[in-house]
Amino acid sequence: MRNKLLAMVILSGAALFGQISLGVRIGRPPAPRVIVQTVSPGPGYSYVGGYWYPVGGHYRWHNPYWTRPPYEGAVWVGPNHDGERFFAGHWEGPHGRVEHDHRWDRNRERDYRR
């Protein structure tokens, strides 16, 4: 009973004064692969360089590709690791931030005429 009461006090205090965050840390991703950037397939395309991203406790490589941004003026901000946490890549520009979704790329003429 005492343990339950202590847990309730801790959780209620965290809800009032702070934030509880849980996560899995898998360390830094491997060094990026060296890949030669291809020529743009046409106007309006942005190049998304290859990068490592976390999947289930390990990193998976995503090959570079050309794609159309979510809106005109958006630029790709690649993923990064600050030594402790991984931050996913996203699109950013005058109309705000758009989170990256691999499924979305396939519908935006990704790898156009490859």
Buried (B, 14 or more C-beta within 10 A) or exposed (E): EEEEEEEEEEEEEEEEEEEEEEEEEBEEBEEEEEEEEEEEBEEEBBEBBBBBBBEEEEBEEBEBBBBBBBEEEBEBBBBEBEEEEBEEBBBBBEEEEBEBEEEBBEEEBBBBEE
